[in-house]
Amino acid sequence: MISFSYLIKDGAKTTVLRNDVHRFGLFDVEDFLVTMQEVGFVEAGAYIDWTFKKAKEENQFRDIVFVGCKK
């Protein structure tokens, strides 16, 4: 779990936003794609670094974008 705090500045006024909490789960690429199919995605793919290059397990520490289509 990670918690973010933001300072938002609007002219001389500063607003503090706290408690933006994110719970993370770590999954490998293939498990994520299988889960997408199990919940109804008929097409699912994983791509690295916002490209159309297919993600593989060795890409686990790069930005992976999951794309799916539900019909």
CHARMM-style PDB file with segment names, atoms N, HN, CA, C and O in Angstrom:
ATOM      1  N   MET     1       0.852  -1.167   0.000  1.00  0.00      PROA
ATOM      2  CA  MET     1       0.000   0.000   0.000  1.00  0.00      PROA
ATOM      3  C   MET     1       0.900   1.233   0.000  1.00  0.00      PROA
ATOM      4  O   MET     1       1.951   1.260   0.640  1.00  0.00      PROA
ATOM      5  N   ILE     2       0.461   2.238  -0.727  1.00  0.00      PROA
ATOM      6  HN  ILE     2      -0.393   2.216  -1.247  1.00  0.00      PROA
ATOM      7  CA  ILE     2       1.206   3.490  -0.765  1.00  0.00      PROA
ATOM      8  C   ILE     2       0.205   4.637  -0.631  1.00  0.00      PROA
ATOM      9  O   ILE     2      -0.906   4.578  -1.158  1.00  0.00      PROA
ATOM     10  N   SER     3       0.615   5.659   0.072  1.00  0.00      PROA
ATOM     11  HN  SER     3       1.517   5.707   0.500  1.00  0.00      PROA
ATOM     12  CA  SER     3      -0.248   6.814   0.299  1.00  0.00      PROA
ATOM     13  C   SER     3       0.405   8.051  -0.294  1.00  0.00      PROA
ATOM     14  O   SER     3       1.583   8.316  -0.058  1.00  0.00      PROA
ATOM     15  N   PHE     4      -0.366   8.804  -1.064  1.00  0.00      PROA
ATOM     16  HN  PHE     4      -1.323   8.588  -1.257  1.00  0.00      PROA
ATOM     17  CA  PHE     4       0.143  10.020  -1.686  1.00  0.00      PROA
ATOM     18  C   PHE     4      -0.470  11.239  -1.016  1.00  0.00      PROA
ATOM     19  O   PHE     4      -1.631  11.210  -0.609  1.00  0.00      PROA
ATOM     20  N   SER     5       0.302  12.307  -0.901  1.00  0.00      PROA
ATOM     21  HN  SER     5       1.246  12.331  -1.232  1.00  0.00      PROA
ATOM     22  CA  SER     5      -0.189  13.619  -0.484  1.00  0.00      PROA
ATOM     23  C   SER     5       0.172  14.601  -1.583  1.00  0.00      PROA
ATOM     24  O   SER     5       1.279  14.561  -2.121  1.00  0.00      PROA
ATOM     25  N   TYR     6      -0.760  15.481  -1.916  1.00  0.00      PROA
ATOM     26  HN  TYR     6      -1.659  15.513  -1.479  1.00  0.00      PROA
ATOM     27  CA  TYR     6      -0.538  16.440  -2.998  1.00  0.00      PROA
ATOM     28  C   TYR     6      -0.695  17.853  -2.465  1.00  0.00      PROA
ATOM     29  O   TYR     6      -1.545  18.111  -1.612  1.00  0.00      PROA
ATOM     30  N   LEU     7       0.119  18.761  -2.964  1.00  0.00      PROA
ATOM     31  HN  LEU     7       0.809  18.552  -3.657  1.00  0.00      PROA
ATOM     32  CA  LEU     7      -0.045  20.192  -2.729  1.00  0.00      PROA
ATOM     33  C   LEU     7      -0.538  20.796  -4.039  1.00  0.00      PROA
ATOM     34  O   LEU     7       0.122  20.680  -5.072  1.00  0.00      PROA
ATOM     35  N   ILE     8      -1.698  21.441  -3.991  1.00  0.00      PROA
ATOM     36  HN  ILE     8      -2.234  21.535  -3.151  1.00  0.00      PROA
ATOM     37  CA  ILE     8      -2.275  22.044  -5.187  1.00  0.00      PROA
ATOM     38  C   ILE     8      -2.249  23.548  -4.993  1.00  0.00      PROA
ATOM     39  O   ILE     8      -2.865  24.077  -4.068  1.00  0.00      PROA
ATOM     40  N   LYS     9      -1.535  24.229  -5.869  1.00  0.00      PROA
ATOM     41  HN  LYS     9      -1.035  23.799  -6.621  1.00  0.00      PROA
ATOM     42  CA  LYS     9      -1.368  25.672  -5.746  1.00  0.00      PROA
ATOM     43  C   LYS     9      -2.243  26.376  -6.772  1.00  0.00      PROA
ATOM     44  O   LYS     9      -2.200  26.067  -7.963  1.00  0.00      PROA
ATOM     45  N   ASP    10      -3.035  27.324  -6.293  1.00  0.00      PROA
ATOM     46  HN  ASP    10      -3.070  27.575  -5.325  1.00  0.00      PROA
ATOM     47  CA  ASP    10      -3.892  28.137  -7.154  1.00  0.00      PROA
ATOM     48  C   ASP    10      -3.666  29.591  -6.760  1.00  0.00      PROA
ATOM     49  O   ASP    10      -4.305  30.103  -5.841  1.00  0.00      PROA
ATOM     50  N   GLY    11      -2.751  30.247  -7.464  1.00  0.00      PROA
ATOM     51  HN  GLY    11      -2.232  29.831  -8.210  1.00  0.00      PROA
ATOM     52  CA  GLY    11      -2.371  31.603  -7.090  1.00  0.00      PROA
ATOM     53  C   GLY    11      -1.680  31.587  -5.742  1.00  0.00      PROA
ATOM     54  O   GLY    11      -0.693  30.877  -5.551  1.00  0.00      PROA
ATOM     55  N   ALA    12      -2.201  32.375  -4.802  1.00  0.00      PROA
ATOM     56  HN  ALA    12      -3.002  32.953  -4.958  1.00  0.00      PROA
ATOM     57  CA  ALA    12      -1.610  32.425  -3.461  1.00  0.00      PROA
ATOM     58  C   ALA    12      -2.157  31.322  -2.551  1.00  0.00      PROA
ATOM     59  O   ALA    12      -1.623  31.082  -1.468  1.00  0.00      PROA
ATOM     60  N   LYS    13      -3.211  30.663  -2.991  1.00  0.00      PROA
ATOM     61  HN  LYS    13      -3.644  30.858  -3.871  1.00  0.00      PROA
ATOM     62  CA  LYS    13      -3.856  29.636  -2.167  1.00  0.00      PROA
ATOM     63  C   LYS    13      -3.224  28.269  -2.424  1.00  0.00      PROA
ATOM     64  O   LYS    13      -2.998  27.888  -3.572  1.00  0.00      PROA
ATOM     65  N   THR    14      -2.941  27.537  -1.346  1.00  0.00      PROA
ATOM     66  HN  THR    14      -3.125  27.847  -0.413  1.00  0.00      PROA
ATOM     67  CA  THR    14      -2.417  26.182  -1.453  1.00  0.00      PROA
ATOM     68  C   THR    14      -3.359  25.225  -0.731  1.00  0.00      PROA
ATOM     69  O   THR    14      -3.708  25.440   0.430  1.00  0.00      PROA
ATOM     70  N   THR    15      -3.760  24.187  -1.417  1.00  0.00      PROA
ATOM     71  HN  THR    15      -3.477  24.013  -2.360  1.00  0.00      PROA
ATOM     72  CA  THR    15      -4.632  23.163  -0.842  1.00  0.00      PROA
ATOM     73  C   THR    15      -3.828  21.883  -0.697  1.00  0.00      PROA
ATOM     74  O   THR    15      -3.084  21.504  -1.602  1.00  0.00      PROA
ATOM     75  N   VAL    16      -3.976  21.220   0.436  1.00  0.00      PROA
ATOM     76  HN  VAL    16      -4.580  21.527   1.171  1.00  0.00      PROA
ATOM     77  CA  VAL    16      -3.292  19.959   0.671  1.00  0.00      PROA
ATOM     78  C   VAL    16      -4.323  18.833   0.559  1.00  0.00      PROA
ATOM     79  O   VAL    16      -5.335  18.833   1.259  1.00  0.00      PROA
ATOM     80  N   LEU    17      -4.053  17.888  -0.322  1.00  0.00      PROA
ATOM     81  HN  LEU    17      -3.231  17.888  -0.891  1.00  0.00      PROA
ATOM     82  CA  LEU    17      -4.903  16.713  -0.476  1.00  0.00      PROA
ATOM     83  C   LEU    17      -4.141  15.531   0.090  1.00  0.00      PROA
ATOM     84  O   LEU    17      -3.032  15.233  -0.354  1.00  0.00      PROA
ATOM     85  N   ARG    18      -4.718  14.867   1.054  1.00  0.00      PROA
ATOM     86  HN  ARG    18      -5.619  15.110   1.415  1.00  0.00      PROA
ATOM     87  CA  ARG    18      -4.066  13.722   1.699  1.00  0.00      PROA
ATOM     88  C   ARG    18      -4.928  12.477   1.545  1.00  0.00      PROA
ATOM     89  O   ARG    18      -6.066  12.528   1.076  1.00  0.00      PROA
ATOM     90  N   ASN    19      -4.350  11.374   1.953  1.00  0.00      PROA
ATOM     91  HN  ASN    19      -3.426  11.333   2.334  1.00  0.00      PROA
ATOM     92  CA  ASN    19      -5.070  10.106   1.997  1.00  0.00      PROA
ATOM     93  C   ASN    19      -5.508   9.605   0.623  1.00  0.00      PROA
ATOM     94  O   ASN    19      -6.577   9.011   0.486  1.00  0.00      PROA
ATOM     95  N   ASP    20      -4.696   9.841  -0.370  1.00  0.00      PROA
ATOM     96  HN  ASP    20      -3.828  10.324  -0.258  1.00  0.00      PROA
ATOM     97  CA  ASP    20      -4.918   9.226  -1.669  1.00  0.00      PROA
ATOM     98  C   ASP    20      -4.179   7.890  -1.607  1.00  0.00      PROA
ATOM     99  O   ASP    20      -2.998   7.808  -1.945  1.00  0.00      PROA
ATOM    100  N   VAL    21      -4.883   6.852  -1.175  1.00  0.00      PROA
ATOM    101  HN  VAL    21      -5.842   6.919  -0.901  1.00  0.00      PROA
ATOM    102  CA  VAL    21      -4.266   5.569  -0.876  1.00  0.00      PROA
ATOM    103  C   VAL    21      -4.455   4.609  -2.044  1.00  0.00      PROA
ATOM    104  O   VAL    21      -5.553   4.492  -2.589  1.00  0.00      PROA
ATOM    105  N   HSD    22      -3.388   3.927  -2.422  1.00  0.00      PROA
ATOM    106  HN  HSD    22      -2.496   4.021  -1.978  1.00  0.00      PROA
ATOM    107  CA  HSD    22      -3.424   2.939  -3.494  1.00  0.00      PROA
ATOM    108  C   HSD    22      -2.936   1.602  -2.944  1.00  0.00      PROA
ATOM    109  O   HSD    22      -1.889   1.525  -2.300  1.00  0.00      PROA
ATOM    110  N   ARG    23      -3.700   0.568  -3.205  1.00  0.00      PROA
ATOM    111  HN  ARG    23      -4.549   0.631  -3.728  1.00  0.00      PROA
ATOM    112  CA  ARG    23      -3.287  -0.781  -2.824  1.00  0.00      PROA
ATOM    113  C   ARG    23      -2.815  -1.483  -4.080  1.00  0.00      PROA
ATOM    114  O   ARG    23      -3.543  -1.558  -5.070  1.00  0.00      PROA
ATOM    115  N   PHE    24      -1.626  -1.985  -4.040  1.00  0.00      PROA
ATOM    116  HN  PHE    24      -1.035  -1.924  -3.236  1.00  0.00      PROA
ATOM    117  CA  PHE    24      -1.019  -2.600  -5.212  1.00  0.00      PROA
ATOM    118  C   PHE    24      -1.044  -4.115  -5.113  1.00  0.00      PROA
ATOM    119  O   PHE    24      -0.917  -4.688  -4.030  1.00  0.00      PROA
ATOM    120  N   GLY    25      -1.209  -4.748  -6.258  1.00  0.00      PROA
ATOM    121  HN  GLY    25      -1.312  -4.283  -7.137  1.00  0.00      PROA
ATOM    122  CA  GLY    25      -1.055  -6.189  -6.369  1.00  0.00      PROA
ATOM    123  C   GLY    25      -0.010  -6.453  -7.443  1.00  0.00      PROA
ATOM    124  O   GLY    25       0.013  -5.769  -8.466  1.00  0.00      PROA
ATOM    125  N   LEU    26       0.826  -7.404  -7.228  1.00  0.00      PROA
ATOM    126  HN  LEU    26       0.808  -7.959  -6.396  1.00  0.00      PROA
ATOM    127  CA  LEU    26       1.864  -7.713  -8.200  1.00  0.00      PROA
ATOM    128  C   LEU    26       1.523  -9.036  -8.884  1.00  0.00      PROA
ATOM    129  O   LEU    26       1.371 -10.065  -8.227  1.00  0.00      PROA
ATOM    130  N   PHE    27       1.406  -8.993 -10.200  1.00  0.00      PROA
ATOM    131  HN  PHE    27       1.529  -8.157 -10.733  1.00  0.00      PROA
ATOM    132  CA  PHE    27       1.046 -10.169 -10.976  1.00  0.00      PROA
ATOM    133  C   PHE    27       1.971 -10.257 -12.172  1.00  0.00      PROA
ATOM    134  O   PHE    27       2.423  -9.231 -12.682  1.00  0.00      PROA
ATOM    135  N   ASP    28       2.257 -11.458 -12.624  1.00  0.00      PROA
ATOM    136  HN  ASP    28       1.890 -12.291 -12.210  1.00  0.00      PROA
ATOM    137  CA  ASP    28       3.053 -11.543 -13.844  1.00  0.00      PROA
ATOM    138  C   ASP    28       2.129 -11.338 -15.045  1.00  0.00      PROA
ATOM    139  O   ASP    28       0.908 -11.437 -14.923  1.00  0.00      PROA
ATOM    140  N   VAL    29       2.711 -11.058 -16.177  1.00  0.00      PROA
ATOM    141  HN  VAL    29       3.703 -10.978 -16.276  1.00  0.00      PROA
ATOM    142  CA  VAL    29       1.966 -10.685 -17.380  1.00  0.00      PROA
ATOM    143  C   VAL    29       0.959 -11.767 -17.769  1.00  0.00      PROA
ATOM    144  O   VAL    29      -0.203 -11.462 -18.037  1.00  0.00      PROA
ATOM    145  N   GLU    30       1.390 -13.013 -17.801  1.00  0.00      PROA
ATOM    146  HN  GLU    30       2.334 -13.261 -17.583  1.00  0.00      PROA
ATOM    147  CA  GLU    30       0.497 -14.095 -18.239  1.00  0.00      PROA
ATOM    148  C   GLU    30      -0.688 -14.267 -17.287  1.00  0.00      PROA
ATOM    149  O   GLU    30      -1.810 -14.479 -17.746  1.00  0.00      PROA
ATOM    150  N   ASP    31      -0.465 -14.182 -15.983  1.00  0.00      PROA
ATOM    151  HN  ASP    31       0.446 -14.010 -15.611  1.00  0.00      PROA
ATOM    152  CA  ASP    31      -1.571 -14.295 -15.020  1.00  0.00      PROA
ATOM    153  C   ASP    31      -2.588 -13.181 -15.218  1.00  0.00      PROA
ATOM    154  O   ASP    31      -3.794 -13.414 -15.125  1.00  0.00      PROA
ATOM    155  N   PHE    32      -2.112 -11.989 -15.487  1.00  0.00      PROA
ATOM    156  HN  PHE    32      -1.133 -11.800 -15.562  1.00  0.00      PROA
ATOM    157  CA  PHE    32      -3.006 -10.853 -15.691  1.00  0.00      PROA
ATOM    158  C   PHE    32      -3.859 -11.061 -16.942  1.00  0.00      PROA
ATOM    159  O   PHE    32      -5.060 -10.793 -16.928  1.00  0.00      PROA
ATOM    160  N   LEU    33      -3.236 -11.541 -18.024  1.00  0.00      PROA
ATOM    161  HN  LEU    33      -2.260 -11.759 -18.035  1.00  0.00      PROA
ATOM    162  CA  LEU    33      -3.976 -11.782 -19.268  1.00  0.00      PROA
ATOM    163  C   LEU    33      -5.012 -12.894 -19.086  1.00  0.00      PROA
ATOM    164  O   LEU    33      -6.129 -12.789 -19.594  1.00  0.00      PROA
ATOM    165  N   VAL    34      -4.652 -13.943 -18.373  1.00  0.00      PROA
ATOM    166  HN  VAL    34      -3.745 -14.029 -17.960  1.00  0.00      PROA
ATOM    167  CA  VAL    34      -5.601 -15.032 -18.102  1.00  0.00      PROA
ATOM    168  C   VAL    34      -6.790 -14.502 -17.301  1.00  0.00      PROA
ATOM    169  O   VAL    34      -7.936 -14.838 -17.599  1.00  0.00      PROA
ATOM    170  N   THR    35      -6.527 -13.685 -16.302  1.00  0.00      PROA
ATOM    171  HN  THR    35      -5.596 -13.412 -16.060  1.00  0.00      PROA
ATOM    172  CA  THR    35      -7.597 -13.118 -15.486  1.00  0.00      PROA
ATOM    173  C   THR    35      -8.512 -12.237 -16.327  1.00  0.00      PROA
ATOM    174  O   THR    35      -9.730 -12.268 -16.150  1.00  0.00      PROA
ATOM    175  N   MET    36      -7.947 -11.454 -17.236  1.00  0.00      PROA
ATOM    176  HN  MET    36      -6.958 -11.428 -17.380  1.00  0.00      PROA
ATOM    177  CA  MET    36      -8.769 -10.631 -18.127  1.00  0.00      PROA
ATOM    178  C   MET    36      -9.722 -11.507 -18.936  1.00  0.00      PROA
ATOM    179  O   MET    36     -10.896 -11.169 -19.087  1.00  0.00      PROA
ATOM    180  N   GLN    37      -9.232 -12.618 -19.452  1.00  0.00      PROA
ATOM    181  HN  GLN    37      -8.278 -12.892 -19.330  1.00  0.00      PROA
ATOM    182  CA  GLN    37     -10.081 -13.519 -20.222  1.00  0.00      PROA
ATOM    183  C   GLN    37     -11.148 -14.157 -19.338  1.00  0.00      PROA
ATOM    184  O   GLN    37     -12.283 -14.339 -19.778  1.00  0.00      PROA
ATOM    185  N   GLU    38     -10.802 -14.495 -18.111  1.00  0.00      PROA
ATOM    186  HN  GLU    38      -9.880 -14.347 -17.754  1.00  0.00      PROA
ATOM    187  CA  GLU    38     -11.765 -15.113 -17.184  1.00  0.00      PROA
ATOM    188  C   GLU    38     -12.927 -14.183 -16.842  1.00  0.00      PROA
ATOM    189  O   GLU    38     -14.027 -14.653 -16.549  1.00  0.00      PROA
ATOM    190  N   VAL    39     -12.695 -12.866 -16.877  1.00  0.00      PROA
ATOM    191  HN  VAL    39     -11.802 -12.485 -17.116  1.00  0.00      PROA
ATOM    192  CA  VAL    39     -13.774 -11.922 -16.555  1.00  0.00      PROA
ATOM    193  C   VAL    39     -14.479 -11.389 -17.792  1.00  0.00      PROA
ATOM    194  O   VAL    39     -15.280 -10.460 -17.696  1.00  0.00      PROA
ATOM    195  N   GLY    40     -14.184 -11.978 -18.975  1.00  0.00      PROA
ATOM    196  HN  GLY    40     -13.533 -12.733 -19.053  1.00  0.00      PROA
ATOM    197  CA  GLY    40     -14.980 -11.670 -20.143  1.00  0.00      PROA
ATOM    198  C   GLY    40     -14.320 -10.911 -21.281  1.00  0.00      PROA
ATOM    199  O   GLY    40     -14.983 -10.580 -22.264  1.00  0.00      PROA
ATOM    200  N   PHE    41     -13.048 -10.633 -21.171  1.00  0.00      PROA
ATOM    201  HN  PHE    41     -12.509 -10.901 -20.372  1.00  0.00      PROA
ATOM    202  CA  PHE    41     -12.370  -9.991 -22.298  1.00  0.00      PROA
ATOM    203  C   PHE    41     -12.082 -11.054 -23.351  1.00  0.00      PROA
ATOM    204  O   PHE    41     -11.418 -12.052 -23.069  1.00  0.00      PROA
ATOM    205  N   VAL    42     -12.587 -10.835 -24.577  1.00  0.00      PROA
ATOM    206  HN  VAL    42     -13.126 -10.025 -24.806  1.00  0.00      PROA
ATOM    207  CA  VAL    42     -12.382 -11.836 -25.628  1.00  0.00      PROA
ATOM    208  C   VAL    42     -11.043 -11.637 -26.331  1.00  0.00      PROA
ATOM    209  O   VAL    42     -10.498 -12.562 -26.933  1.00  0.00      PROA
ATOM    210  N   GLU    43     -10.535 -10.437 -26.244  1.00  0.00      PROA
ATOM    211  HN  GLU    43     -10.977  -9.686 -25.755  1.00  0.00      PROA
ATOM    212  CA  GLU    43      -9.197 -10.153 -26.767  1.00  0.00      PROA
ATOM    213  C   GLU    43      -8.443  -9.402 -25.684  1.00  0.00      PROA
ATOM    214  O   GLU    43      -8.977  -8.467 -25.087  1.00  0.00      PROA
ATOM    215  N   ALA    44      -7.219  -9.801 -25.429  1.00  0.00      PROA
ATOM    216  HN  ALA    44      -6.785 -10.561 -25.913  1.00  0.00      PROA
ATOM    217  CA  ALA    44      -6.416  -9.126 -24.412  1.00  0.00      PROA
ATOM    218  C   ALA    44      -4.951  -9.183 -24.832  1.00  0.00      PROA
ATOM    219  O   ALA    44      -4.478 -10.203 -25.334  1.00  0.00      PROA
ATOM    220  N   GLY    45      -4.244  -8.084 -24.624  1.00  0.00      PROA
ATOM    221  HN  GLY    45      -4.628  -7.255 -24.217  1.00  0.00      PROA
ATOM    222  CA  GLY    45      -2.828  -8.042 -24.963  1.00  0.00      PROA
ATOM    223  C   GLY    45      -2.075  -7.178 -23.970  1.00  0.00      PROA
ATOM    224  O   GLY    45      -2.663  -6.349 -23.276  1.00  0.00      PROA
ATOM    225  N   ALA    46      -0.775  -7.382 -23.911  1.00  0.00      PROA
ATOM    226  HN  ALA    46      -0.298  -8.056 -24.475  1.00  0.00      PROA
ATOM    227  CA  ALA    46       0.091  -6.599 -23.028  1.00  0.00      PROA
ATOM    228  C   ALA    46       1.240  -6.057 -23.868  1.00  0.00      PROA
ATOM    229  O   ALA    46       1.882  -6.795 -24.616  1.00  0.00      PROA
ATOM    230  N   TYR    47       1.485  -4.776 -23.736  1.00  0.00      PROA
ATOM    231  HN  TYR    47       0.964  -4.177 -23.128  1.00  0.00      PROA
ATOM    232  CA  TYR    47       2.490  -4.102 -24.556  1.00  0.00      PROA
ATOM    233  C   TYR    47       3.438  -3.320 -23.658  1.00  0.00      PROA
ATOM    234  O   TYR    47       3.042  -2.847 -22.593  1.00  0.00      PROA
ATOM    235  N   ILE    48       4.696  -3.184 -24.090  1.00  0.00      PROA
ATOM    236  HN  ILE    48       5.017  -3.568 -24.956  1.00  0.00      PROA
ATOM    237  CA  ILE    48       5.681  -2.491 -23.256  1.00  0.00      PROA
ATOM    238  C   ILE    48       5.847  -1.036 -23.669  1.00  0.00      PROA
ATOM    239  O   ILE    48       5.798  -0.682 -24.847  1.00  0.00      PROA
ATOM    240  N   ASP    49       6.041  -0.220 -22.658  1.00  0.00      PROA
ATOM    241  HN  ASP    49       6.080  -0.508 -21.702  1.00  0.00      PROA
ATOM    242  CA  ASP    49       6.418   1.188 -22.824  1.00  0.00      PROA
ATOM    243  C   ASP    49       5.562   1.945 -23.827  1.00  0.00      PROA
ATOM    244  O   ASP    49       6.081   2.745 -24.606  1.00  0.00      PROA
ATOM    245  N   TRP    50       4.247   1.701 -23.815  1.00  0.00      PROA
ATOM    246  HN  TRP    50       3.825   1.052 -23.182  1.00  0.00      PROA
ATOM    247  CA  TRP    50       3.307   2.428 -24.664  1.00  0.00      PROA
ATOM    248  C   TRP    50       3.614   2.254 -26.143  1.00  0.00      PROA
ATOM    249  O   TRP    50       3.450   3.184 -26.931  1.00  0.00      PROA
ATOM    250  N   THR    51       4.063   1.051 -26.520  1.00  0.00      PROA
ATOM    251  HN  THR    51       4.196   0.295 -25.879  1.00  0.00      PROA
ATOM    252  CA  THR    51       4.323   0.710 -27.918  1.00  0.00      PROA
ATOM    253  C   THR    51       3.428  -0.465 -28.278  1.00  0.00      PROA
ATOM    254  O   THR    51       2.625  -0.907 -27.456  1.00  0.00      PROA
ATOM    255  N   PHE    52       3.555  -0.965 -29.474  1.00  0.00      PROA
ATOM    256  HN  PHE    52       4.207  -0.606 -30.141  1.00  0.00      PROA
ATOM    257  CA  PHE    52       2.818  -2.168 -29.861  1.00  0.00      PROA
ATOM    258  C   PHE    52       3.725  -3.388 -29.830  1.00  0.00      PROA
ATOM    259  O   PHE    52       3.466  -4.376 -30.518  1.00  0.00      PROA
ATOM    260  N   LYS    53       4.789  -3.323 -29.034  1.00  0.00      PROA
ATOM    261  HN  LYS    53       4.999  -2.520 -28.476  1.00  0.00      PROA
ATOM    262  CA  LYS    53       5.663  -4.476 -28.840  1.00  0.00      PROA
ATOM    263  C   LYS    53       5.083  -5.325 -27.719  1.00  0.00      PROA
ATOM    264  O   LYS    53       4.836  -4.823 -26.622  1.00  0.00      PROA
ATOM    265  N   LYS    54       4.861  -6.620 -27.989  1.00  0.00      PROA
ATOM    266  HN  LYS    54       5.061  -7.028 -28.879  1.00  0.00      PROA
ATOM    267  CA  LYS    54       4.259  -7.514 -27.001  1.00  0.00      PROA
ATOM    268  C   LYS    54       5.153  -7.634 -25.768  1.00  0.00      PROA
ATOM    269  O   LYS    54       6.369  -7.791 -25.880  1.00  0.00      PROA
ATOM    270  N   ALA    55       4.537  -7.559 -24.601  1.00  0.00      PROA
ATOM    271  HN  ALA    55       3.549  -7.432 -24.509  1.00  0.00      PROA
ATOM    272  CA  ALA    55       5.264  -7.706 -23.340  1.00  0.00      PROA
ATOM    273  C   ALA    55       5.511  -9.184 -23.060  1.00  0.00      PROA
ATOM    274  O   ALA    55       4.697 -10.042 -23.399  1.00  0.00      PROA
ATOM    275  N   LYS    56       6.636  -9.456 -22.444  1.00  0.00      PROA
ATOM    276  HN  LYS    56       7.298  -8.759 -22.169  1.00  0.00      PROA
ATOM    277  CA  LYS    56       7.003 -10.809 -22.033  1.00  0.00      PROA
ATOM    278  C   LYS    56       7.426 -10.748 -20.577  1.00  0.00      PROA
ATOM    279  O   LYS    56       7.545  -9.664 -20.006  1.00  0.00      PROA
ATOM    280  N   GLU    57       7.650 -11.892 -19.984  1.00  0.00      PROA
ATOM    281  HN  GLU    57       7.553 -12.773 -20.448  1.00  0.00      PROA
ATOM    282  CA  GLU    57       8.029 -11.925 -18.567  1.00  0.00      PROA
ATOM    283  C   GLU    57       9.292 -11.115 -18.283  1.00  0.00      PROA
ATOM    284  O   GLU    57       9.403 -10.506 -17.218  1.00  0.00      PROA
ATOM    285  N   GLU    58      10.239 -11.097 -19.210  1.00  0.00      PROA
ATOM    286  HN  GLU    58      10.150 -11.591 -20.075  1.00  0.00      PROA
ATOM    287  CA  GLU    58      11.479 -10.348 -18.949  1.00  0.00      PROA
ATOM    288  C   GLU    58      11.261  -8.840 -18.968  1.00  0.00      PROA
ATOM    289  O   GLU    58      12.172  -8.083 -18.630  1.00  0.00      PROA
ATOM    290  N   ASN    59      10.060  -8.387 -19.360  1.00  0.00      PROA
ATOM    291  HN  ASN    59       9.321  -9.002 -19.635  1.00  0.00      PROA
ATOM    292  CA  ASN    59       9.734  -6.962 -19.371  1.00  0.00      PROA
ATOM    293  C   ASN    59       9.052  -6.514 -18.081  1.00  0.00      PROA
ATOM    294  O   ASN    59       8.504  -5.412 -18.037  1.00  0.00      PROA
ATOM    295  N   GLN    60       9.069  -7.325 -17.045  1.00  0.00      PROA
ATOM    296  HN  GLN    60       9.514  -8.220 -17.082  1.00  0.00      PROA
ATOM    297  CA  GLN    60       8.254  -7.072 -15.865  1.00  0.00      PROA
ATOM    298  C   GLN    60       8.548  -5.754 -15.162  1.00  0.00      PROA
ATOM    299  O   GLN    60       7.691  -5.253 -14.434  1.00  0.00      PROA
ATOM    300  N   PHE    61       9.724  -5.180 -15.354  1.00  0.00      PROA
ATOM    301  HN  PHE    61      10.420  -5.587 -15.946  1.00  0.00      PROA
ATOM    302  CA  PHE    61      10.045  -3.934 -14.676  1.00  0.00      PROA
ATOM    303  C   PHE    61       9.931  -2.719 -15.589  1.00  0.00      PROA
ATOM    304  O   PHE    61      10.446  -1.648 -15.271  1.00  0.00      PROA
ATOM    305  N   ARG    62       9.265  -2.883 -16.707  1.00  0.00      PROA
ATOM    306  HN  ARG    62       8.846  -3.753 -16.966  1.00  0.00      PROA
ATOM    307  CA  ARG    62       9.002  -1.760 -17.608  1.00  0.00      PROA
ATOM    308  C   ARG    62       7.528  -1.408 -17.509  1.00  0.00      PROA
ATOM    309  O   ARG    62       6.745  -2.155 -16.924  1.00  0.00      PROA
ATOM    310  N   ASP    63       7.148  -0.271 -18.081  1.00  0.00      PROA
ATOM    311  HN  ASP    63       7.784   0.336 -18.557  1.00  0.00      PROA
ATOM    312  CA  ASP    63       5.725   0.091 -18.102  1.00  0.00      PROA
ATOM    313  C   ASP    63       5.003  -0.867 -19.027  1.00  0.00      PROA
ATOM    314  O   ASP    63       5.308  -0.943 -20.217  1.00  0.00      PROA
ATOM    315  N   ILE    64       4.044  -1.598 -18.479  1.00  0.00      PROA
ATOM    316  HN  ILE    64       3.796  -1.536 -17.512  1.00  0.00      PROA
ATOM    317  CA  ILE    64       3.263  -2.528 -19.288  1.00  0.00      PROA
ATOM    318  C   ILE    64       1.833  -2.020 -19.355  1.00  0.00      PROA
ATOM    319  O   ILE    64       1.219  -1.726 -18.329  1.00  0.00      PROA
ATOM    320  N   VAL    65       1.311  -1.919 -20.563  1.00  0.00      PROA
ATOM    321  HN  VAL    65       1.810  -2.158 -21.396  1.00  0.00      PROA
ATOM    322  CA  VAL    65      -0.045  -1.457 -20.807  1.00  0.00      PROA
ATOM    323  C   VAL    65      -0.887  -2.662 -21.231  1.00  0.00      PROA
ATOM    324  O   VAL    65      -0.553  -3.356 -22.191  1.00  0.00      PROA
ATOM    325  N   PHE    66      -1.977  -2.902 -20.508  1.00  0.00      PROA
ATOM    326  HN  PHE    66      -2.249  -2.338 -19.728  1.00  0.00      PROA
ATOM    327  CA  PHE    66      -2.877  -4.001 -20.837  1.00  0.00      PROA
ATOM    328  C   PHE    66      -4.051  -3.445 -21.619  1.00  0.00      PROA
ATOM    329  O   PHE    66      -4.660  -2.450 -21.227  1.00  0.00      PROA
ATOM    330  N   VAL    67      -4.363  -4.101 -22.736  1.00  0.00      PROA
ATOM    331  HN  VAL    67      -3.868  -4.909 -23.055  1.00  0.00      PROA
ATOM    332  CA  VAL    67      -5.452  -3.659 -23.610  1.00  0.00      PROA
ATOM    333  C   VAL    67      -6.395  -4.834 -23.793  1.00  0.00      PROA
ATOM    334  O   VAL    67      -5.953  -5.957 -24.036  1.00  0.00      PROA
ATOM    335  N   GLY    68      -7.695  -4.580 -23.676  1.00  0.00      PROA
ATOM    336  HN  GLY    68      -8.054  -3.668 -23.479  1.00  0.00      PROA
ATOM    337  CA  GLY    68      -8.660  -5.660 -23.855  1.00  0.00      PROA
ATOM    338  C   GLY    68      -9.917  -5.172 -24.537  1.00  0.00      PROA
ATOM    339  O   GLY    68     -10.209  -3.977 -24.574  1.00  0.00      PROA
ATOM    340  N   CYS    69     -10.660  -6.136 -25.080  1.00  0.00      PROA
ATOM    341  HN  CYS    69     -10.423  -7.107 -25.050  1.00  0.00      PROA
ATOM    342  CA  CYS    69     -11.922  -5.839 -25.751  1.00  0.00      PROA
ATOM    343  C   CYS    69     -12.984  -6.787 -25.200  1.00  0.00      PROA
ATOM    344  O   CYS    69     -12.803  -8.004 -25.189  1.00  0.00      PROA
ATOM    345  N   LYS    70     -14.093  -6.210 -24.744  1.00  0.00      PROA
ATOM    346  HN  LYS    70     -14.240  -5.221 -24.752  1.00  0.00      PROA
ATOM    347  CA  LYS    70     -15.215  -7.009 -24.244  1.00  0.00      PROA
ATOM    348  C   LYS    70     -16.349  -6.888 -25.241  1.00  0.00      PROA
ATOM    349  O   LYS    70     -16.654  -5.792 -25.710  1.00  0.00      PROA
ATOM    350  N   LYS    71     -16.978  -8.013 -25.571  1.00  0.00      PROA
ATOM    351  HN  LYS    71     -16.731  -8.904 -25.190  1.00  0.00      PROA
ATOM    352  CA  LYS    71     -18.112  -7.969 -26.499  1.00  0.00      PROA
ATOM    353  C   LYS    71     -19.369  -8.364 -25.796  1.00  0.00      PROA
ATOM    354  OT1 LYS    71     -20.436  -8.390 -26.409  1.00  0.00      PROA
TER     355      LYS     71
END
